Amino acid sequence: MSANTNPTTPDEKAKRDPVCGMTPKADSPHRLIHQGAEVLFCSAGCKSKFEADPSAYPAAQETHAAAEHHAHGHSGHGAGCHHHAATPAPKTAAPGSQWTCPMHPEILRDGPGDCPICGMALEPLTPSASDGPNPELRDMKRRFVFGLVLSLPLLAIEMGRHFFGVDHFIPPAINPWIQMALATPVVLWAGWPFFARGVASVRNRSLNMFSLIALGTGAAWIYSMVATIAPNVFPAELRSAHGTVPVYFEAAAVIITLVLLGQVLELQAREATGGAIRALLDLAPKTA
């Protein structure tokens, strides 16, 4: 006998407890009317939480809208209406839950943010089966790809000067300007979260890895900017025969790109762990 794989219908979703997600019995005494629709609860506790703040439980509005669409939306199917896939919701936590740092569990906050000690993004203290994609992982992936695309040619230009005679193709007086154009977006945009966390670490008097990254890459970029725009402010001993001063744009951009890669790998590992926990939560019974 094959297993029943029919998806949950909107009517079934509308019968779920909007607080805990379970399916109350049809004769449950815990019920009320919300937005013209009857809402069932599995217990008096869930009903009390909902009555205290209905806006904190969007599932009630979503299931009510889904039921209305199921009841009235079939008439539009024959008119050629188009259906679009919904955009994945950002990572959320159950209402009333707290957020903590994976490295410093003593840090507890009422909402998402960064750890004041190490700068890592906070995670929900209580995992939820409805958690969406990790927005920080998506952001770090985007920044890493952006940094990689610009850092590879930057690395080739700088290393090529020492090993492949790039100066024969790119005039030495123009080379620093090309490097500046490639490195500046990597440092200022792709690496911006590291600078923000580095400043926060100084403000919180808790220096960490991001303090070092922000200081090192920021100093290299600022020095290289001055060396490119105003090389004459440096002693003649530091200037080459072409009037240029050695720059470190490549070092700043490559370091930021490598740190972004580390952040992506770390967040993927944490996401995999969270996925395993959510899979276990999905095995819990949905009926009270």
N, C-alpha and C positions, 0 to 999 in steps of 0.2 A: 504494500500500500504506500503510495507516494505521500510525502509530507505536504501539508497545506502551505503554499507560499504566496497566498493572496495578500496584497498590501493592505494596510490599515485604511479603512474608508474614512471620509470626513465625519460621518455620523459617529463612528467609533471614537475618533479623536475628540469630538465634542463632549463625550461622556467621561473623559479622563479628569481626574482631580488636577486643577491647574497649579496646585502648590507642590505636590509630591510626584505627580505624573502617573499615579496608579489609577486603575479603573475601579471605581466604587461599585457596590452592588446596586442593582436597579431600585431596590426598596430602601436604600440608605436614608436614614432620617436627617442626615446632615446635608442640607440643600438650601439654596436661595436663588432669587431672581436677579440677574445682572445684565444690564443693557437689553432687557426684554427677553432674555433667554435663561432657562433654568440651568444652574450649575450644581453638580453633585460633588460631595467631598467624602473621603474615606473615613474621616474622624472629625470630632469637634475641634481638635487642635488646628487642623488644616483650615477649617471654616473660619476660625477666629483670626488666623493669620491673614486670610484673604480679606475679611471684613475690615481689618485694621488698615490695609493699604492695597486695594485692588490693582493699582497701577504698577505695583512691583511684580505682578504675575501676568506678563503679556500673553501667556499661553491661553488665557481665558478669551482675550480679544481675537487671537489667531484662530482658535478652534471655532469660535462663534462665526467669524468671517468665512472659515472653510465650510462650515455647515450651510451657511447661506448661499455660498457659491455652488455647493453641491446640489442645493435645492432649486436654484434659479439659473444656474449657468449653462445648463444643457441646451437651452434654446439658441444660444449663440454659436454652437459648434458647427451648425450647418451653414453659417454665414461666412465661413472662411477666417475665423479669428485665429490669431497666432499666439502660441505659447512660448514663453522664454524661460530658460533655466534661471532659478533664483540665485542671487549672489550669496556665497557662503557668509554666514554671520561671523563677526569677529569673536575671539575667544572671550567667554563670559564665565561667571561663576554663579552658583545658586544664590538667590537673594539672602542677604544677611550673613554670607560667609566672609571669611577674612582671607587676606593674601599674605604670603610669607616668602622669604628668600630661601632658595634651595641650599645655599651655603651657610646662611645664618638664620636658623629657625627661630631665634629669639625675636626677630623682626616681624611684627604683626601690623597690618594696615587694613583699613576698611575698604580699600579699592586698589586697583592696579597702579603700578608705578615702578620706581627703581629702588634697589636696596641702598640705604644711606652709607653702608659700610663698604661693600664691594662694587656697587653700581649695576649688578645684575637685575634683570627684570623680575618682578615678583610673580609668583604663581599662586593660584587658588589653593588655600589650605585644604579644602574639601573638594576633590575632583567631582565633576558633574558629567553625567552620561551625555549631556547635550552640548558639551564644549565644542566650539567650532575651530577652524584653522587658527594657528598661532600667528597673530599679526606681526609680532616681532621677527619671527622666522622669515616671513614673506619680505619684510622690509630689509633684513640683513642680506637675504639672497639677492635682492634687487641692487643693493649697494655693492655687494661683492662682484656681481657680473659687470656693473658699470666700472668699478675700479680695475678689474682684470682687463677689460677691453682697452683702457687707456694706459695701464701700467706696462703691458707687454711691449708695445712700440717704444715707450719711454725707456724701458730696460735695454731694448735692442740698440737704441740710439746712444745711450751712455756707455754700455759695454762695447759697442762697436767702435767707439773712439780708441779704445785700448787694444783691441784685438783684430779688427777688420778694416781699419783705415776709413772710418765713416767721414772723417774730416775732408776727405777728397770729394765727397758728394754733398755734404752739408757744411757750409762755411762756418768756422769756429765762432765767428761773431754772431751768427744767427742761431747756432745750436742751443744756447741757454734760453732763448726766447721760445723756441719750439718746446723745450722741456717744461718751461713755465706754463705754457698753454695746455700741455697734457697733464701736468701734475696738480695744478690748482683746483680743478673740479674734483679730483680724487680726494685731496686733502680737505677742502672746505665743504663738500657735499657728502661724499661717501664716508668720510671720517668724522662727520659732525657729531654723531652720537658719542664718540669717544671723547671729544672735547667737552661736550655737555656734562658727561659723567666725571671727567677730570676736574672741571670747575666745581661740581657738586662735592667731590671728595675733599677739595680744599676748604670749601665752605663748611662742610660737616666735620672738618679736622680728622678725617679718616682716609689717609692716602692709600691708594691701591694700584692695581695694574693700569687702570685708565689714567691715573695721574702721570705715570711714567710715559705712557703712549702719547698723551696730549703734549707733555713737555718736550719729548724727544722729536716727534714729527713736527710740532709747531715751531720749535727753534730751528730745525733744518729748513723748513719752508720759508720762514721769515728771513733767515740769513741769505738763502738763495735768491729771494725776491730782491733784497737790497743789492746783492752782488750782480744781479742781472740788470737792474734799472740804473744803479749808480755805482759802477765798478771803480770809479775814480776816488771814492771815499776810502778805499782800501790802500794800504801801502804798496808802493811800486814792486816790492819784492813778491807780493802775492799775485800780481797780474802777469799774464802770459804775454808773449810777443804780439798777440792779437788784441791785447788790452782787456781780456776777459779774466774773470776770477772763477775758480772751481765752485761748482754748485752741487747741491745735494737733493734736488727735486726727485731724482729716481729713488733715493733711499727712503724719503718720506712717503712717497706713493706706494712703493712695494711693501713697506712695513704695514701701512694701513690695510692694504689688500690682503696680506697674510693674516692679520688679526681678524679681519672680516671673515676669512675662510674658517678660522678657529671658532668664531662665534656661530657661524652656520652649522658646523659639525656638532658643537655643543648643544645648540637648540634642537637639532634633529634628534640627538640622543635623548634629550628631555622629552621631546614630542613622542618618540617611540615608547618611552616609559609611560607617559600619560595615556597613550593609546591602549597599552596593555591593561591599565587600570580601568579605562572606560569600557573595554571589552568585558572585564569581569563584572562591572556594574550592569551591563546589558543582560547578564545572565540572571540578575535578580528578578523575582516575580513582579509583574506589573499590576497584579490584582490584590487588593487588600483582603 
